[in-house]
Amino acid sequence: MYGIKVKRLNEQVKRNVDRFPNNYRFQLNDREFKELVAKCDQFKMLKHSSVNPHAYTEAGVAMLSAVLHTPIAIQVSVKIINAFIAMRKLISTNIGFIQRIENVEQKQIETDKKIDQIFNALENKELVPKCGIFFEGQVFDAYSLVI
């Protein structure tokens, strides 16, 4: 991907091992390695390798672009930084909108709870009405009227 040999990549990672914690890079176990070789033709050459390969997460790939000094790695690093800047701008310009959506969601949750209480009360047949309602001069039980 970066236009260098795996050996060179591994050398750079070993020189900068502190930049690659476990959530940036991990080594495949035997089962994962066998499955990778079996499913992906491009890795057939690794079939007889004595060492299981490493895999990199998104953060690991970003860190690789920072420790490698090839033109491709530099371009990737610049694009990653530009993407973060664009995301920060997008978030900062839309923070008010995001907060309004969160407020609407909170109100919806509160309303749903109130509606559930009303339906539960209507379904509860043990409740005895405390007062009636008037309709054309007559007194009706509210529960009977709803039904």
C-alpha positions in Angstrom: 0.0 0.0 0.0 2.8 2.4 0.8 5.1 1.2 -2.0 7.6 -0.4 0.3 8.5 -4.0 1.1 7.1 -5.7 4.2 10.6 -6.1 5.6 11.1 -2.3 5.5 7.7 -1.7 7.1 8.4 -4.2 9.9 11.8 -2.5 10.5 10.1 0.9 10.9 7.5 -0.5 13.2 10.2 -2.1 15.4 12.0 1.2 15.6 8.8 3.0 16.6 7.2 0.2 18.7 5.9 2.8 21.2 3.7 4.3 18.5 1.9 1.0 17.9 0.0 -0.1 21.0 -2.2 -3.3 20.9 -5.2 -1.3 19.6 -3.2 -0.1 16.6 -1.5 -3.4 15.6 -1.9 -7.1 16.5 -0.6 -10.4 15.4 -2.9 -12.9 13.8 -3.2 -16.2 15.7 -2.8 -19.6 14.0 -6.5 -20.0 13.2 -6.8 -16.5 11.7 -3.6 -16.9 9.7 -4.8 -20.3 8.2 -8.2 -18.8 7.4 -6.6 -15.7 5.7 -4.3 -17.9 3.5 -7.2 -20.2 2.7 -9.6 -17.4 1.7 -7.4 -14.9 0.0 -5.3 -16.0 -3.0 -3.0 -13.0 -2.7 -1.6 -14.4 0.6 -0.8 -17.9 -0.7 2.9 -16.9 -0.6 2.6 -16.7 3.2 1.4 -20.2 3.5 4.7 -21.6 4.7 5.8 -18.6 6.7 7.1 -19.4 10.2 5.8 -16.1 11.7 2.2 -15.0 11.7 1.7 -11.6 10.1 0.6 -8.5 11.8 -2.7 -6.6 11.1 -3.2 -2.9 11.5 -6.3 -1.0 12.6 -7.3 2.3 11.1 -5.2 4.1 13.7 -2.3 1.8 12.9 -2.5 2.6 9.2 -2.5 6.3 10.1 0.5 5.8 12.4 2.3 3.9 9.6 1.9 6.9 7.4 3.6 9.0 10.1 6.7 6.7 10.5 7.3 5.9 6.9 9.0 8.4 4.7 7.9 7.4 1.2 6.0 9.9 -1.1 2.8 7.7 -0.8 3.1 7.7 3.0 3.5 11.5 3.1 0.4 11.9 0.9 -1.6 9.5 3.1 -0.5 11.4 6.2 -1.6 14.8 4.7 -4.9 13.4 3.6 -5.6 12.0 7.1 -4.8 15.4 8.7 -7.1 17.2 6.1 -9.9 14.7 6.9 -9.6 15.5 10.6 -9.7 19.2 9.9 -12.8 18.8 7.7 -14.5 16.7 10.4 -13.7 19.3 13.1 -15.2 22.1 10.9 -18.3 20.1 10.1 -18.9 19.3 13.8 -18.3 22.9 14.9 -20.6 24.3 12.3 -23.4 21.8 13.1 -23.1 21.6 16.9 -26.2 23.7 17.4 -28.2 21.4 15.1 -26.8 18.3 16.9 -27.9 19.7 20.3 -31.3 20.5 18.9 -31.7 17.0 17.6 -30.6 15.6 21.0 -33.2 17.8 22.7 -35.9 16.6 20.4 -34.9 13.0 21.1 -35.1 13.6 24.8 -38.6 15.2 24.5 -39.7 12.2 22.4 -38.5 9.8 25.1 -40.4 11.7 27.8 -43.5 11.9 25.6 -43.3 8.1 24.9 -43.2 7.4 28.6 -46.2 9.6 29.3 -48.2 7.9 26.5 -47.3 4.5 27.9 -48.6 5.5 31.3 -51.9 6.6 29.7 -52.3 3.4 27.8 -51.4 1.3 30.9 -54.0 3.2 32.9 -56.7 2.7 30.2 -55.9 -1.0 30.1 -56.1 -1.4 33.9 -59.7 -2.4 34.6 -59.2 -2.3 38.4 -59.2 1.5 38.4 -62.4 3.1 39.6 -63.3 6.5 38.2 -63.2 9.3 40.8 -65.3 11.8 38.9 -67.4 12.0 35.8 -67.5 14.3 32.7 -70.4 16.2 31.4 -71.8 15.7 27.9 -75.0 17.5 26.8 -76.1 17.9 30.4 -75.6 14.3 31.4 -72.8 12.9 33.6 -70.7 10.1 32.0 -68.0 8.1 33.5 -64.7 9.1 31.6 -63.6 5.5 31.2 -67.0 4.4 29.8 -66.9 7.4 27.4 -63.5 6.4 26.1 -64.5 2.8 25.5 
